[in-house]
Each structure stands twice: as structure tokens, then as C-alpha cells.
Amino acid sequence: MMDSCLICGGFAEENHFLCSECAKFALLNKRCCPKCGDFVFEPDPDGCKSCRKKGVRFDKIQSIFIYSGAVSMLISRMKYNKVRYLAEILGSFMAKNAERGLVEGRSVVFPPMHFSDKIMRGFNQSEILAERVASFNKLKFDWRLLKKRRKTEHQADLDFEKRITNLRDSFELTRSVKNESFLIVDDVCTTSSTINEIAALLKRNGAGSVNALTLARRTLYFS
């Protein structure tokens, strides 16, 4: 995938964006809740306390990494230093490591940004990640389906309760989605508020199934 490690500049591992040493600080999210995808010590098929408490509107989710170490550093650099090529590289990695059953036969969408936020950053990193996932897996990429109808506060600055109310009714659809299956692609999942809001909107309008794929998952156990 890369000749050079994105952290130290050394030789990257085959099919990876990090060298063998830096990859030690990129934790895979393998021990996770089968319903909401959050990190748990003992996965329960009936779901964890977290997803039973807040409810889950999507059907299945995969977060490839835990948001910590090398991965959190690269995501921050991508978003806040406005490094577009990182989104392209990380999106290609996501595309190759997505579970086949999660993505097959789906239209790929992403959380849209308000036009003013996109102008400030210059790009929507989730849009780039989603395009890479769709292209590699030969899926329909519907970049126009979702629209951000109003400007909201940045989710990263809010607590759990405010994250939910902040996004309520902030998205709208531009076409019918009846009986269609979707894959929502995003960079980071924290409380699932964004993905839940979009999944709920799609299902209210007749979508058959909604899965999600994110690069990383925040958890209280790692930072």
C-alpha cells in the first residue's frame, strides 16, 4: 500500500500504511460488541450495556482500529491540518479490510458537512474514505443522497447528551431509498450519534438495511 510509514518514514509493512514498529501503536478493534461495535472485555451476542442504554438504529458496524496512538495522530493530522492525501491512503486501507458481508450489495454514503464547514476545511474526509471503499468494492457511491440542512456544533466538542440533540433532524434525503441497503462510512465513531441519526433517517424512509464502517472507534479504555 505504502512504501513509507506515515509516522516515522521507515519502510511500511506490506498492505499497511505503517512500519512494523509504529503498527504496534495502532490497536485493532477486535474485542468489540457485536451490536454497537464498542470495545468490550467480554463480547455478548445480546449487546453491551452501552448499546442497550442508548439504542442502535443501524444493523451492523465495523470499526477497524481503536482511536488511540498512531491512528488518532493520523486522523487528527488529516482533519485539523487539512492533509487530504491521508484520507486517500486511510480510505484505501479501510476498503481492503472491510468485512465482505458488511459491504456487499450496498450503496455507500457518508455524513455530509455543512457547506460552510467544507469550505473551511477544503474537503470532507469521510467523503474521500467512502469513495475509496465504494470504488475498491465496486459499490454504488451516492455522494448526493444526504444533505446537511443546518449547521451544527462539532460533535467532538460535546458530551454524550448534547451529541444526540445536536444532530437531531440535521440531515435530509434527496431521493427515495425504499428497499435499498446502505453502508455509512465515517472516520471515527464515538457515541454512534451521527451514524444512528443517519440510519434512523434512512429506515424511516423505507431503507431495508443499514450497516456502518469507520476507521476508528473511541473508547474510555484507551486514549
Sequence and secondary structure as in RCSB ss.txt:
>XXXX:A:sequence
MMDSCLICGGFAEENHFLCSECAKFALLNKRCCPKCGDFVFEPDPDGCKSCRKKGVRFDKIQSIFIYSGAVSMLI
SRMKYNKVRYLAEILGSFMAKNAERGLVEGRSVVFPPMHFSDKIMRGFNQSEILAERVASFNKLKFDWRLLKKRR
KTEHQADLDFEKRITNLRDSFELTRSVKNESFLIVDDVCTTSSTINEIAALLKRNGAGSVNALTLARRTLYFS
>XXXX:A:secstr
  SB TTT SB  TTSSS TTGGGGS B  SB TTT  B SS  TT  HHHHHH   SSEEEEEEESSHHHHHHH
HHHHHTT HHHHHHHHHHHHHHS HHHHTT EEE     HHHHHHHSS HHHHHHHHHHHHTT EE TTSEEE S
    GGGS HHHHHHHHTT EEESS  TT EEEEEEEEESSSHHHHHHHHHHHHTT SEEEEEEEEE BTTB 
